[in-house]
Amino acid sequence: MKRTVLAIDIGSTKVCALIAEIDDENNATIIGAGISKAQGLRKGSITNIELASKSIKSALNDAKRVAGTELRSAIVSISGAYTKSLNSSGIVNIPNKEITLNEIQRVMHTSLYNANIPNEFEVLHALPYNFKVDDQDFIEDPLGMNASRLEVETHIITTQKSNLNNLRKAVKAAGVEVESVVLSGYASAIAVLNADEKELGAAVVDMGGNTSNIVIHSGHAIRYNDFLGVGSNHITNDLSMALHTPLHTADNVKINYGSLYAPSNDLIELPVIGDETSSHEVSLEVVHNVIYARVEETLMIIAQSIEKSGLKEHMGAGVVLTGGFTKIEGLRELAVAILDNMPVRLAKPADVGGLFDTLRDPSYSGAVGLIKYMADGYTAYEIDVNRRMRHASEDMGTQQHPASSVSAVEEAPKFDTVTPPASSTPAPAATTPPAKDEKIAETTKMVNIGSNKSVQSDQPNPISKFWNWATQLF
């Protein structure tokens, strides 16, 4: 049975809404698209809810008109501007000696529980990059394996709660509810990376109008993400100042003459800023020098971010550049020179059924990535912004749909709403303190007890409650 999904990519210069149909085999076909100029946004974050909602509504109405359908919920991208990332780990014992989805969810929630996340931040994604079964490292998929212990290392991406709430308010004011939120750089990586690049490791840089987002993908998982406040509009600003011409004229010069190859000495006539009735002549060599200086600076900032990640040796496939910025002629050659001769590829979004010609442009990688995310394009396991585990299995399509029945795995309790009994009940005396691994496993076990039928309702006596808890632990 086909399901219809809505994706809204809120960029620094434009808002793109896509409506797609996804079949039982997770093949997506785009049936509607709408694009509007971004307002009420600065560096990809909401600065004016009313203006932002108008931009979203405009793109949304165009997409609905083309698709001829009405949707009440959407998956939305969020800028990396106010995100923080950290790595964490978790460990659980396997009582039945076979790893099920329940054990995988337990260990991933344990890694979240162990992470030191500030109160003013909300989790966007918890992405596992290393599963360890007993003593065996880097297990690609632990599901169904026999083991006595399961460990995980996760990359956790968080964003400021205020930033997330403002995004939700702006989307709601446009008439739809936010079903899920995805980091824009993560969505771009889904749209442009192929299987070999994921396996070998690659950095994806989405170079937009006012911002750039970096995501380093290694071993089928995201290991690092960063946000840079540089984009192609900075070239426009530089040209406007250097050539003393209005911004819209500078933007046209960038589009028509933006090249990093050897310039000609030809002259172009441009209006003067403040007095567009008069004009002056400017050499294309000056245009080239201004563009070259800004692009070189941007690539050097990207190189510094990659160096800072400490994952350069894990990037066997090099760097993949996407976004509107990449349409400048000669960018790839300059990038190779600045990035120490690493492989560099300029990427457009992967082909999706029904993809309009307009959307085949690299500036729409984030929007197409959101659709692919809904069509099972995320990592094998992930905890999303709703603290729900997504699992890339053949029946994931039904789990994702908001109207579908929720699987038993998703009903497992969340650590932020469960208080382990050890915090309120004195622990029994013991001659030997338990190992750290056992403590974590016990905490997880207590959470699982909470997800089953409540024992406390049958035994109101406090002594019986304590005895029941102790026997479950030991």
Secondary structure, DSSP 4 states (H G I P E B T S, - for coil): --EEEEEEEE-SSEEEEEEEEE-TT--EEEEEEEEEE--SEETTEES-HHHHHHHHHHHHHHHHHHHT---SEEEEEE-STTEEEEEEEEEEE-TTSB--HHHHHHHHHHHHHHS---TTEEEEEEEEEEEEETTEEEES--TT-B-SEEEEEEEEEEEEHHHHHHHHHHHHHTT-EEEEEEEHHHHHHHHH--HHHHHH-EEEEEE-SS-EEEEEEETTEEEEEEEE---HHHHHHHHHHHHT--HHHHHHHHHHH-B-SPPP--EEEEEETTEEEEEEEEEHHHHHHHHHHHHHHHHHHHHHHHHHHT-GGG-TT-EEEESGGGGSBTHHHHHHHHTTT--EEE--PPP-BT--GGGGSGGGHHHHHHHHIIIIIS-SEEE-TTS-EEE-STTHHHHHSTTSPPPTGGGSPPGGG---GGGTSPPPP-SSPPPHHHHHHHHHHHHHHHHSS-STTT---HHHHHHHHHHHH-
